[in-house]
Amino acid sequence: MTLKLRCDEYGFECDFSLEGEKSLELLEKLRIHFEEEHGIEYPIDAIIQMIVNRGHSLDSIKK
Ligand SMILES: [Zn+2]
């Protein structure tokens, strides 16, 4: 299952988006983007929570 992540859904005025296989690797890419482009270091658990809060099921992601 693919997951599409848009930076502006997470409170930034930014047109960055990611789309790919739902995986921890994809979330890690978003985490790196937040860190490098916005200077905010979220723990990966916070990213996971953000995705879940947007209604995405993350059953298939193994921590
Ligand atoms: Zn961004």
N, CA, C, O and the ligand as a Tripos MOL2 file, in Angstrom:
@<TRIPOS>MOLECULE
protein
  253   251    64     0     0
PROTEIN
NO_CHARGES

@<TRIPOS>ATOM
      1 N           0.8470   -1.1960    0.0000 N.3       1 MET1
      2 CA          0.0000    0.0000    0.0000 C.3       1 MET1
      3 C           0.8780    1.2400    0.0000 C.2       1 MET1
      4 O           1.8550    1.3220    0.7440 O.2       1 MET1
      5 N           0.5210    2.2040   -0.8430 N.am      2 THR2
      6 CA          1.3300    3.4160   -0.8640 C.3       2 THR2
      7 C           0.7390    4.4660    0.0640 C.2       2 THR2
      8 O          -0.4530    4.4770    0.3700 O.2       2 THR2
      9 N           1.6080    5.3200    0.4810 N.am      3 LEU3
     10 CA          1.2410    6.3860    1.3970 C.3       3 LEU3
     11 C           1.7550    7.6780    0.7860 C.2       3 LEU3
     12 O           2.8940    7.7480    0.3240 O.2       3 LEU3
     13 N           0.9000    8.7100    0.7860 N.am      4 LYS4
     14 CA          1.3520   10.0070    0.2990 C.3       4 LYS4
     15 C           1.4120   10.9650    1.4700 C.2       4 LYS4
     16 O           0.4480   11.1210    2.2190 O.2       4 LYS4
     17 N           2.5460   11.5960    1.6120 N.am      5 LEU5
     18 CA          2.7780   12.5180    2.7240 C.3       5 LEU5
     19 C           3.0970   13.8840    2.1470 C.2       5 LEU5
     20 O           3.9970   14.0270    1.3190 O.2       5 LEU5
     21 N           2.3650   14.8700    2.5830 N.am      6 ARG6
     22 CA          2.6240   16.2370    2.1360 C.3       6 ARG6
     23 C           3.0420   17.0670    3.3250 C.2       6 ARG6
     24 O           2.3920   17.0630    4.3700 O.2       6 ARG6
     25 N           4.1270   17.7710    3.1520 N.am      7 CYS7
     26 CA          4.6460   18.5630    4.2590 C.3       7 CYS7
     27 C           3.6140   19.5660    4.7740 C.2       7 CYS7
     28 O           3.5240   19.8010    5.9790 O.2       7 CYS7
     29 N           2.8390   20.1550    3.8690 N.am      8 ASP8
     30 CA          1.9010   21.1900    4.3270 C.3       8 ASP8
     31 C           0.7430   20.6250    5.1550 C.2       8 ASP8
     32 O          -0.0220   21.3770    5.7570 O.2       8 ASP8
     33 N           0.6230   19.3000    5.1800 N.am      9 GLU9
     34 CA         -0.3770   18.6940    6.0610 C.3       9 GLU9
     35 C           0.0980   18.6710    7.5070 C.2       9 GLU9
     36 O          -0.6700   18.3800    8.4240 O.2       9 GLU9
     37 N           1.3520   18.9770    7.6920 N.am     10 TYR10
     38 CA          1.9340   18.9020    9.0350 C.3      10 TYR10
     39 C           2.3100   20.2760    9.5660 C.2      10 TYR10
     40 O           3.1520   20.4140   10.4540 O.2      10 TYR10
     41 N           1.6650   21.2840    8.9990 N.am     11 GLY11
     42 CA          1.7800   22.6140    9.5770 C.3      11 GLY11
     43 C           2.8450   23.5080    8.9810 C.2      11 GLY11
     44 O           3.1270   24.5760    9.5230 O.2      11 GLY11
     45 N           3.4420   23.0940    7.8730 N.am     12 PHE12
     46 CA          4.4590   23.9280    7.2510 C.3      12 PHE12
     47 C           3.9420   24.4950    5.9340 C.2      12 PHE12
     48 O           3.1670   23.8490    5.2290 O.2      12 PHE12
     49 N           4.3770   25.7020    5.6120 N.am     13 GLU13
     50 CA          4.0820   26.2370    4.2890 C.3      13 GLU13
     51 C           5.1700   25.7700    3.3510 C.2      13 GLU13
     52 O           6.2060   26.4180    3.2030 O.2      13 GLU13
     53 N           4.9270   24.6600    2.7320 N.am     14 CYS14
     54 CA          5.9770   23.9500    2.0140 C.3      14 CYS14
     55 C           5.3010   23.0290    1.0180 C.2      14 CYS14
     56 O           4.2880   22.4050    1.3360 O.2      14 CYS14
     57 N           5.8500   22.9370   -0.1830 N.am     15 ASP15
     58 CA          5.1970   22.0720   -1.1730 C.3      15 ASP15
     59 C           5.8740   20.7100   -1.3220 C.2      15 ASP15
     60 O           5.6240   19.9850   -2.2840 O.2      15 ASP15
     61 N           6.7150   20.3790   -0.3790 N.am     16 PHE16
     62 CA          7.3730   19.0730   -0.4020 C.3      16 PHE16
     63 C           6.3520   17.9570   -0.2050 C.2      16 PHE16
     64 O           5.4670   18.0490    0.6470 O.2      16 PHE16
     65 N           6.4870   16.9160   -0.9950 N.am     17 SER17
     66 CA          5.6490   15.7480   -0.7480 C.3      17 SER17
     67 C           6.4320   14.4790   -1.0460 C.2      17 SER17
     68 O           7.4130   14.4860   -1.7900 O.2      17 SER17
     69 N           5.9810   13.4240   -0.4610 N.am     18 LEU18
     70 CA          6.6120   12.1150   -0.6080 C.3      18 LEU18
     71 C           5.5080   11.1210   -0.9160 C.2      18 LEU18
     72 O           4.4060   11.2150   -0.3760 O.2      18 LEU18
     73 N           5.8080   10.1780   -1.7800 N.am     19 GLU19
     74 CA          4.8470    9.1160   -2.0060 C.3      19 GLU19
     75 C           5.6300    7.8410   -2.2000 C.2      19 GLU19
     76 O           6.6200    7.8050   -2.9300 O.2      19 GLU19
     77 N           5.1810    6.8050   -1.5460 N.am     20 GLY20
     78 CA          5.8960    5.5450   -1.6990 C.3      20 GLY20
     79 C           5.2550    4.4460   -0.8950 C.2      20 GLY20
     80 O           4.2130    4.6240   -0.2640 O.2      20 GLY20
     81 N           5.8960    3.3250   -0.9350 N.am     21 GLU21
     82 CA          5.4390    2.1800   -0.1600 C.3      21 GLU21
     83 C           5.3950    2.5630    1.3080 C.2      21 GLU21
     84 O           6.3230    3.1740    1.8380 O.2      21 GLU21
     85 N           4.3090    2.1960    1.9470 N.am     22 LYS22
     86 CA          4.1650    2.5310    3.3640 C.3      22 LYS22
     87 C           5.2230    1.7720    4.1520 C.2      22 LYS22
     88 O           5.1970    0.5450    4.2440 O.2      22 LYS22
     89 N           6.1410    2.5210    4.7100 N.am     23 SER23
     90 CA          7.2470    1.8770    5.4010 C.3      23 SER23
     91 C           7.8840    2.8650    6.3560 C.2      23 SER23
     92 O           7.6920    4.0770    6.2620 O.2      23 SER23
     93 N           8.6310    2.3150    7.2570 N.am     24 LEU24
     94 CA          9.3530    3.1630    8.1900 C.3      24 LEU24
     95 C          10.3680    4.0300    7.4410 C.2      24 LEU24
     96 O          10.6760    5.1480    7.8550 O.2      24 LEU24
     97 N          10.8740    3.4960    6.3450 N.am     25 GLU25
     98 CA         11.8470    4.2320    5.5420 C.3      25 GLU25
     99 C          11.2290    5.5230    4.9750 C.2      25 GLU25
    100 O          11.8790    6.5680    4.9330 O.2      25 GLU25
    101 N           9.9740    5.4290    4.5470 N.am     26 LEU26
    102 CA          9.2990    6.6110    4.0090 C.3      26 LEU26
    103 C           9.1270    7.6590    5.1090 C.2      26 LEU26
    104 O           9.3220    8.8530    4.8800 O.2      26 LEU26
    105 N           8.7610    7.2000    6.2950 N.am     27 LEU27
    106 CA          8.5870    8.1320    7.4140 C.3      27 LEU27
    107 C           9.9190    8.7590    7.8010 C.2      27 LEU27
    108 O           9.9910    9.9260    8.1850 O.2      27 LEU27
    109 N          10.9520    7.9670    7.6920 N.am     28 GLU28
    110 CA         12.2880    8.4740    7.9990 C.3      28 GLU28
    111 C          12.6730    9.5910    7.0150 C.2      28 GLU28
    112 O          13.3300   10.5580    7.4000 O.2      28 GLU28
    113 N          12.2660    9.4570    5.7600 N.am     29 LYS29
    114 CA         12.5370   10.5110    4.7710 C.3      29 LYS29
    115 C          11.8210   11.8020    5.1450 C.2      29 LYS29
    116 O          12.3740   12.8920    4.9960 O.2      29 LYS29
    117 N          10.5930   11.6740    5.6290 N.am     30 LEU30
    118 CA          9.8530   12.8550    6.0630 C.3      30 LEU30
    119 C          10.5440   13.4800    7.2790 C.2      30 LEU30
    120 O          10.6650   14.7000    7.3870 O.2      30 LEU30
    121 N          10.9850   12.6230    8.1760 N.am     31 ARG31
    122 CA         11.6760   13.1050    9.3790 C.3      31 ARG31
    123 C          12.9280   13.9130    8.9830 C.2      31 ARG31
    124 O          13.1780   14.9890    9.5260 O.2      31 ARG31
    125 N          13.6840   13.3920    8.0590 N.am     32 ILE32
    126 CA         14.8940   14.0760    7.5970 C.3      32 ILE32
    127 C          14.5410   15.3940    6.9260 C.2      32 ILE32
    128 O          15.2460   16.3890    7.0920 O.2      32 ILE32
    129 N          13.4570   15.4000    6.1720 N.am     33 HIS33
    130 CA         13.0210   16.6470    5.5410 C.3      33 HIS33
    131 C          12.6880   17.7010    6.6030 C.2      33 HIS33
    132 O          13.1150   18.8500    6.4860 O.2      33 HIS33
    133 N          11.9430   17.3280    7.6160 N.am     34 PHE34
    134 CA         11.6050   18.2800    8.6820 C.3      34 PHE34
    135 C          12.8730   18.8300    9.3220 C.2      34 PHE34
    136 O          12.9660   20.0160    9.6380 O.2      34 PHE34
    137 N          13.8310   17.9550    9.5020 N.am     35 GLU35
    138 CA         15.0780   18.3620   10.1580 C.3      35 GLU35
    139 C          15.9100   19.2820    9.2580 C.2      35 GLU35
    140 O          16.3950   20.3260    9.6950 O.2      35 GLU35
    141 N          16.0650   18.8760    8.0020 N.am     36 GLU36
    142 CA         16.9570   19.6240    7.1140 C.3      36 GLU36
    143 C          16.3280   20.9080    6.5870 C.2      36 GLU36
    144 O          17.0070   21.9250    6.4480 O.2      36 GLU36
    145 N          15.0290   20.8610    6.2930 N.am     37 GLU37
    146 CA         14.3910   22.0390    5.6810 C.3      37 GLU37
    147 C          13.7740   22.9670    6.7100 C.2      37 GLU37
    148 O          13.6890   24.1760    6.4920 O.2      37 GLU37
    149 N          13.3500   22.4130    7.8140 N.am     38 HIS38
    150 CA         12.6210   23.2310    8.7860 C.3      38 HIS38
    151 C          13.3290   23.3340   10.1260 C.2      38 HIS38
    152 O          12.8620   24.0350   11.0250 O.2      38 HIS38
    153 N          14.4360   22.6530   10.2650 N.am     39 GLY39
    154 CA         15.2340   22.7710   11.4750 C.3      39 GLY39
    155 C          14.5850   22.1930   12.7170 C.2      39 GLY39
    156 O          14.9270   22.5620   13.8410 O.2      39 GLY39
    157 N          13.6460   21.2830   12.5050 N.am     40 ILE40
    158 CA         12.9580   20.6710   13.6450 C.3      40 ILE40
    159 C          13.2840   19.1890   13.6840 C.2      40 ILE40
    160 O          13.0550   18.4660   12.7140 O.2      40 ILE40
    161 N          13.8050   18.7530   14.7850 N.am     41 GLU41
    162 CA         14.1470   17.3400   14.9250 C.3      41 GLU41
    163 C          13.0560   16.6180   15.6960 C.2      41 GLU41
    164 O          12.9470   16.7340   16.9160 O.2      41 GLU41
    165 N          12.2600   15.8770   14.9590 N.am     42 TYR42
    166 CA         11.2440   15.0460   15.5990 C.3      42 TYR42
    167 C          11.8110   13.6510   15.7970 C.2      42 TYR42
    168 O          12.5280   13.1440   14.9340 O.2      42 TYR42
    169 N          11.4980   13.0270   16.9240 N.am     43 PRO43
    170 CA         11.8130   11.6000   17.0170 C.3      43 PRO43
    171 C          10.9140   10.8250   16.0580 C.2      43 PRO43
    172 O           9.8000   11.2570   15.7600 O.2      43 PRO43
    173 N          11.3890    9.6970   15.5820 N.am     44 ILE44
    174 CA         10.5990    8.9270   14.6200 C.3      44 ILE44
    175 C           9.2420    8.5440   15.2070 C.2      44 ILE44
    176 O           8.2550    8.4500   14.4780 O.2      44 ILE44
    177 N           9.1890    8.3240   16.5110 N.am     45 ASP45
    178 CA          7.9040    7.9990   17.1360 C.3      45 ASP45
    179 C           6.8990    9.1360   16.9880 C.2      45 ASP45
    180 O           5.6990    8.8970   16.8550 O.2      45 ASP45
    181 N           7.3910   10.3660   17.0120 N.am     46 ALA46
    182 CA          6.4990   11.5180   16.8320 C.3      46 ALA46
    183 C           5.9640   11.5600   15.4090 C.2      46 ALA46
    184 O           4.8000   11.8910   15.1850 O.2      46 ALA46
    185 N           6.8110   11.2260   14.4550 N.am     47 ILE47
    186 CA          6.3820   11.1790   13.0530 C.3      47 ILE47
    187 C           5.3020   10.1070   12.8880 C.2      47 ILE47
    188 O           4.2750   10.3300   12.2460 O.2      47 ILE47
    189 N           5.5550    8.9570   13.4740 N.am     48 ILE48
    190 CA          4.5800    7.8640   13.3880 C.3      48 ILE48
    191 C           3.2440    8.3300   13.9620 C.2      48 ILE48
    192 O           2.1870    8.0780   13.3830 O.2      48 ILE48
    193 N           3.3010    9.0030   15.0920 N.am     49 GLN49
    194 CA          2.0660    9.4830   15.7260 C.3      49 GLN49
    195 C           1.3320   10.4900   14.8270 C.2      49 GLN49
    196 O           0.1050   10.4700   14.7320 O.2      49 GLN49
    197 N           2.0970   11.3620   14.1760 N.am     50 MET50
    198 CA          1.4970   12.3560   13.2790 C.3      50 MET50
    199 C           0.7500   11.6780   12.1330 C.2      50 MET50
    200 O          -0.3380   12.1030   11.7420 O.2      50 MET50
    201 N           1.3510   10.6240   11.6090 N.am     51 ILE51
    202 CA          0.7400    9.9140   10.4860 C.3      51 ILE51
    203 C          -0.5370    9.2090   10.9540 C.2      51 ILE51
    204 O          -1.5700    9.2400   10.2860 O.2      51 ILE51
    205 N          -0.4310    8.5780   12.1190 N.am     52 VAL52
    206 CA         -1.5960    7.8870   12.6780 C.3      52 VAL52
    207 C          -2.7170    8.8890   12.9530 C.2      52 VAL52
    208 O          -3.8880    8.5970   12.7110 O.2      52 VAL52
    209 N          -2.3570   10.0640   13.4560 N.am     53 ASN53
    210 CA         -3.3570   11.0810   13.7610 C.3      53 ASN53
    211 C          -4.0940   11.5600   12.5170 C.2      53 ASN53
    212 O          -5.2120   12.0670   12.6060 O.2      53 ASN53
    213 N          -3.4680   11.3990   11.3680 N.am     54 ARG54
    214 CA         -4.1270   11.7880   10.1190 C.3      54 ARG54
    215 C          -4.9690   10.6510    9.5570 C.2      54 ARG54
    216 O          -5.4670   10.7440    8.4350 O.2      54 ARG54
    217 N          -5.1290    9.5970   10.3140 N.am     55 GLY55
    218 CA         -6.0360    8.5280    9.9300 C.3      55 GLY55
    219 C          -5.4070    7.3940    9.1560 C.2      55 GLY55
    220 O          -6.1000    6.5120    8.6500 O.2      55 GLY55
    221 N          -4.0790    7.4210    9.0660 N.am     56 HIS56
    222 CA         -3.4050    6.3280    8.3590 C.3      56 HIS56
    223 C          -3.1660    5.1790    9.3230 C.2      56 HIS56
    224 O          -2.6660    5.3700   10.4320 O.2      56 HIS56
    225 N          -3.5220    4.0120    8.8900 N.am     57 SER57
    226 CA         -3.1930    2.8390    9.6780 C.3      57 SER57
    227 C          -1.7580    2.4440    9.3960 C.2      57 SER57
    228 O          -1.3280    2.3860    8.2430 O.2      57 SER57
    229 N          -1.0370    2.1790   10.4410 N.am     58 LEU58
    230 CA          0.3670    1.8100   10.2470 C.3      58 LEU58
    231 C           0.6210    0.3740   10.6670 C.2      58 LEU58
    232 O           1.7230    0.0250   11.0900 O.2      58 LEU58
    233 N          -0.4090   -0.4580   10.5470 N.am     59 ASP59
    234 CA         -0.2820   -1.8520   10.9580 C.3      59 ASP59
    235 C           0.8870   -2.5560   10.3060 C.2      59 ASP59
    236 O           1.5200   -3.4280   10.9020 O.2      59 ASP59
    237 N           1.1630   -2.1680    9.0790 N.am     60 SER60
    238 CA          2.1840   -2.9040    8.3360 C.3      60 SER60
    239 C           3.5980   -2.4210    8.6320 C.2      60 SER60
    240 O           4.5720   -3.0150    8.1690 O.2      60 SER60
    241 N           3.7070   -1.3600    9.3900 N.am     61 ILE61
    242 CA          5.0510   -0.8670    9.6950 C.3      61 ILE61
    243 C           5.5600   -1.5040   10.9710 C.2      61 ILE61
    244 O           4.9460   -1.4160   12.0340 O.2      61 ILE61
    245 N           6.6870   -2.1380   10.8250 N.am     62 LYS62
    246 CA          7.2830   -2.7810   11.9900 C.3      62 LYS62
    247 C           8.2870   -1.8460   12.6210 C.2      62 LYS62
    248 O           9.1710   -1.3110   11.9520 O.2      62 LYS62
    249 N           8.1390   -1.6610   13.9010 N.am     63 LYS63
    250 CA          9.0620   -0.7710   14.5920 C.3      63 LYS63
    251 C          10.3220   -1.5360   14.9940 C.2      63 LYS63
    252 O          11.2300   -0.9590   15.5920 O.2      63 LYS63
    253 ZN          8.6820   20.9890    4.2480 Zn       64 ZN64
@<TRIPOS>BOND
     1     1     2 1
     2     2     3 1
     3     3     4 2
     4     3     5 am
     5     5     6 1
     6     6     7 1
     7     7     8 2
     8     7     9 am
     9     9    10 1
    10    10    11 1
    11    11    12 2
    12    11    13 am
    13    13    14 1
    14    14    15 1
    15    15    16 2
    16    15    17 am
    17    17    18 1
    18    18    19 1
    19    19    20 2
    20    19    21 am
    21    21    22 1
    22    22    23 1
    23    23    24 2
    24    23    25 am
    25    25    26 1
    26    26    27 1
    27    27    28 2
    28    27    29 am
    29    29    30 1
    30    30    31 1
    31    31    32 2
    32    31    33 am
    33    33    34 1
    34    34    35 1
    35    35    36 2
    36    35    37 am
    37    37    38 1
    38    38    39 1
    39    39    40 2
    40    39    41 am
    41    41    42 1
    42    42    43 1
    43    43    44 2
    44    43    45 am
    45    45    46 1
    46    46    47 1
    47    47    48 2
    48    47    49 am
    49    49    50 1
    50    50    51 1
    51    51    52 2
    52    51    53 am
    53    53    54 1
    54    54    55 1
    55    55    56 2
    56    55    57 am
    57    57    58 1
    58    58    59 1
    59    59    60 2
    60    59    61 am
    61    61    62 1
    62    62    63 1
    63    63    64 2
    64    63    65 am
    65    65    66 1
    66    66    67 1
    67    67    68 2
    68    67    69 am
    69    69    70 1
    70    70    71 1
    71    71    72 2
    72    71    73 am
    73    73    74 1
    74    74    75 1
    75    75    76 2
    76    75    77 am
    77    77    78 1
    78    78    79 1
    79    79    80 2
    80    79    81 am
    81    81    82 1
    82    82    83 1
    83    83    84 2
    84    83    85 am
    85    85    86 1
    86    86    87 1
    87    87    88 2
    88    87    89 am
    89    89    90 1
    90    90    91 1
    91    91    92 2
    92    91    93 am
    93    93    94 1
    94    94    95 1
    95    95    96 2
    96    95    97 am
    97    97    98 1
    98    98    99 1
    99    99   100 2
   100    99   101 am
   101   101   102 1
   102   102   103 1
   103   103   104 2
   104   103   105 am
   105   105   106 1
   106   106   107 1
   107   107   108 2
   108   107   109 am
   109   109   110 1
   110   110   111 1
   111   111   112 2
   112   111   113 am
   113   113   114 1
   114   114   115 1
   115   115   116 2
   116   115   117 am
   117   117   118 1
   118   118   119 1
   119   119   120 2
   120   119   121 am
   121   121   122 1
   122   122   123 1
   123   123   124 2
   124   123   125 am
   125   125   126 1
   126   126   127 1
   127   127   128 2
   128   127   129 am
   129   129   130 1
   130   130   131 1
   131   131   132 2
   132   131   133 am
   133   133   134 1
   134   134   135 1
   135   135   136 2
   136   135   137 am
   137   137   138 1
   138   138   139 1
   139   139   140 2
   140   139   141 am
   141   141   142 1
   142   142   143 1
   143   143   144 2
   144   143   145 am
   145   145   146 1
   146   146   147 1
   147   147   148 2
   148   147   149 am
   149   149   150 1
   150   150   151 1
   151   151   152 2
   152   151   153 am
   153   153   154 1
   154   154   155 1
   155   155   156 2
   156   155   157 am
   157   157   158 1
   158   158   159 1
   159   159   160 2
   160   159   161 am
   161   161   162 1
   162   162   163 1
   163   163   164 2
   164   163   165 am
   165   165   166 1
   166   166   167 1
   167   167   168 2
   168   167   169 am
   169   169   170 1
   170   170   171 1
   171   171   172 2
   172   171   173 am
   173   173   174 1
   174   174   175 1
   175   175   176 2
   176   175   177 am
   177   177   178 1
   178   178   179 1
   179   179   180 2
   180   179   181 am
   181   181   182 1
   182   182   183 1
   183   183   184 2
   184   183   185 am
   185   185   186 1
   186   186   187 1
   187   187   188 2
   188   187   189 am
   189   189   190 1
   190   190   191 1
   191   191   192 2
   192   191   193 am
   193   193   194 1
   194   194   195 1
   195   195   196 2
   196   195   197 am
   197   197   198 1
   198   198   199 1
   199   199   200 2
   200   199   201 am
   201   201   202 1
   202   202   203 1
   203   203   204 2
   204   203   205 am
   205   205   206 1
   206   206   207 1
   207   207   208 2
   208   207   209 am
   209   209   210 1
   210   210   211 1
   211   211   212 2
   212   211   213 am
   213   213   214 1
   214   214   215 1
   215   215   216 2
   216   215   217 am
   217   217   218 1
   218   218   219 1
   219   219   220 2
   220   219   221 am
   221   221   222 1
   222   222   223 1
   223   223   224 2
   224   223   225 am
   225   225   226 1
   226   226   227 1
   227   227   228 2
   228   227   229 am
   229   229   230 1
   230   230   231 1
   231   231   232 2
   232   231   233 am
   233   233   234 1
   234   234   235 1
   235   235   236 2
   236   235   237 am
   237   237   238 1
   238   238   239 1
   239   239   240 2
   240   239   241 am
   241   241   242 1
   242   242   243 1
   243   243   244 2
   244   243   245 am
   245   245   246 1
   246   246   247 1
   247   247   248 2
   248   247   249 am
   249   249   250 1
   250   250   251 1
   251   251   252 2
@<TRIPOS>SUBSTRUCTURE
     1 MET1         2 RESIDUE 1 A MET
     2 THR2         6 RESIDUE 1 A THR
     3 LEU3        10 RESIDUE 1 A LEU
     4 LYS4        14 RESIDUE 1 A LYS
     5 LEU5        18 RESIDUE 1 A LEU
     6 ARG6        22 RESIDUE 1 A ARG
     7 CYS7        26 RESIDUE 1 A CYS
     8 ASP8        30 RESIDUE 1 A ASP
     9 GLU9        34 RESIDUE 1 A GLU
    10 TYR10       38 RESIDUE 1 A TYR
    11 GLY11       42 RESIDUE 1 A GLY
    12 PHE12       46 RESIDUE 1 A PHE
    13 GLU13       50 RESIDUE 1 A GLU
    14 CYS14       54 RESIDUE 1 A CYS
    15 ASP15       58 RESIDUE 1 A ASP
    16 PHE16       62 RESIDUE 1 A PHE
    17 SER17       66 RESIDUE 1 A SER
    18 LEU18       70 RESIDUE 1 A LEU
    19 GLU19       74 RESIDUE 1 A GLU
    20 GLY20       78 RESIDUE 1 A GLY
    21 GLU21       82 RESIDUE 1 A GLU
    22 LYS22       86 RESIDUE 1 A LYS
    23 SER23       90 RESIDUE 1 A SER
    24 LEU24       94 RESIDUE 1 A LEU
    25 GLU25       98 RESIDUE 1 A GLU
    26 LEU26      102 RESIDUE 1 A LEU
    27 LEU27      106 RESIDUE 1 A LEU
    28 GLU28      110 RESIDUE 1 A GLU
    29 LYS29      114 RESIDUE 1 A LYS
    30 LEU30      118 RESIDUE 1 A LEU
    31 ARG31      122 RESIDUE 1 A ARG
    32 ILE32      126 RESIDUE 1 A ILE
    33 HIS33      130 RESIDUE 1 A HIS
    34 PHE34      134 RESIDUE 1 A PHE
    35 GLU35      138 RESIDUE 1 A GLU
    36 GLU36      142 RESIDUE 1 A GLU
    37 GLU37      146 RESIDUE 1 A GLU
    38 HIS38      150 RESIDUE 1 A HIS
    39 GLY39      154 RESIDUE 1 A GLY
    40 ILE40      158 RESIDUE 1 A ILE
    41 GLU41      162 RESIDUE 1 A GLU
    42 TYR42      166 RESIDUE 1 A TYR
    43 PRO43      170 RESIDUE 1 A PRO
    44 ILE44      174 RESIDUE 1 A ILE
    45 ASP45      178 RESIDUE 1 A ASP
    46 ALA46      182 RESIDUE 1 A ALA
    47 ILE47      186 RESIDUE 1 A ILE
    48 ILE48      190 RESIDUE 1 A ILE
    49 GLN49      194 RESIDUE 1 A GLN
    50 MET50      198 RESIDUE 1 A MET
    51 ILE51      202 RESIDUE 1 A ILE
    52 VAL52      206 RESIDUE 1 A VAL
    53 ASN53      210 RESIDUE 1 A ASN
    54 ARG54      214 RESIDUE 1 A ARG
    55 GLY55      218 RESIDUE 1 A GLY
    56 HIS56      222 RESIDUE 1 A HIS
    57 SER57      226 RESIDUE 1 A SER
    58 LEU58      230 RESIDUE 1 A LEU
    59 ASP59      234 RESIDUE 1 A ASP
    60 SER60      238 RESIDUE 1 A SER
    61 ILE61      242 RESIDUE 1 A ILE
    62 LYS62      246 RESIDUE 1 A LYS
    63 LYS63      250 RESIDUE 1 A LYS
    64 ZN64       253 GROUP 0 **** ****
